[in-house]
Amino acid sequence: MNFLADENIPSSLTKALRNDGHKVKDLKEESLTGISDKEVIGLARKENLIVLTYDKDFLHFVQLHPPKIGIVILRFKNQQPQGVTSRFLSFLKSSLSQRIKNSLCILSEEFVEIRKL
């Protein structure tokens, strides 16, 4: 899968995704920190990437302007990178991960919620 890692995604997660064979464009590496959520969505749409973020503000944006891209919001109580990385990589190996394109996916330690956009 091809992801756009928001500025709040730890480098260890982007590295693990790449090691697992995924393409990841990292806003920090691209010197694009501070761009608006609208710009993040526009970039993801332009490059056909799935947004990966901790930013729950994307929930509000999606309700007002549902984009035709995938957005994964990580909602972990314990945001230690090792646990988040392990859970996310496990999720990507599950059949549910095939539904995240053009969907809003909320992933936590306990649940996965996927809504078509």
N, C-alpha and C positions, 0 to 999 in steps of 0.2 A: 504494500500500500504506500501511498505518497502522502506525507504529512507536512503541515506548516506548524512548526512549534512556536507558540506564543512566547513572549519574553519571560513569562513566569515558569516555563518548563525547564527543569534542571538539565544541565549538559549530560549528566549520566544517563538520563532517559533517552535523549536524542542519540547518544553513542550506542546504547543497547539496541535501539530500533535499527540503526544502521548495521550493526553487527548481525542482526537478525534478517537482514536483506531488504529492509524498507528504505525508501528515499525520504529524507527529512530536510526541509528548508527551515533553518533556525533563525528567527528574527534577530537574536543577539549576534549571531555570526555574520548576518547581513547588515549589521549596523542600522536596523530598523526599529529599535526600541522606541517606545513613546508614540507610535502611530496609533490612530484611532481604531476602534473595533470595526468601523465601517471600512477602513482601509485594509485591515487584516482580511475581512471577508472578500473585499475586491481582489486582493492579491491571490487568495485561495481560489477564487472563481476563475481568475485569469490563467492560473497555472494548474488548475484541476487538482487541488490539494485538499486534504481533510484537515481542518483546524483542530489543533490539540492545545487545550488551555486549562488553567485552573480558574479562570475569570468567569464568575457567574453572571456578569453583566451581559454576556452573550445571550443568556436566556431572554432578557428584555428585548434585545435587538431582534432576535429571531421572531418574537411574538409580533413585533411591529412590521418587520421586513423579512419574511421567510426567504432566505437565500436557497438556491439549488446547489448546495454543497454539503458535505458532511462536517459536523462539528462534534467533537468529543470534549466534554467538560469533566474534568477529574474532580471529584468531591470526596476527598479522603480526610478523615479526622486526623490521622497520623500521616503527615506528608513527608515522612522519611523517604528519600529517593529510592532506596533499595526495595522497600515494600511496594511503593507505587509502581516501580518498574516491573517487578515480578508479577503483580496483579494485571498490569496492562498487557504485558507479553502473553500471559495466560489467556486473557480475553481475546487477543488477536488470533490465537490458535483455535478458538472456539467457533462454532458455526454462526453464532450471533454476530461476529465481527463482519460478516458478509452483508449485513443490513445497515452499516453505518454511512454508506454513500447516500447523499441527499437526505440525511436524517440528523436529528439531534440526539446524541447519545450521552447519557449521564452515567458515569462509572464510579463506583465507590467500593469500599472493602466488602460491603454486604450485598449490593445489588447492581443491576444494569437496567437502565430504562432507555428505550429507543423509540423515538417518535419521528415519523416521516415528515419532511418539510414540504 
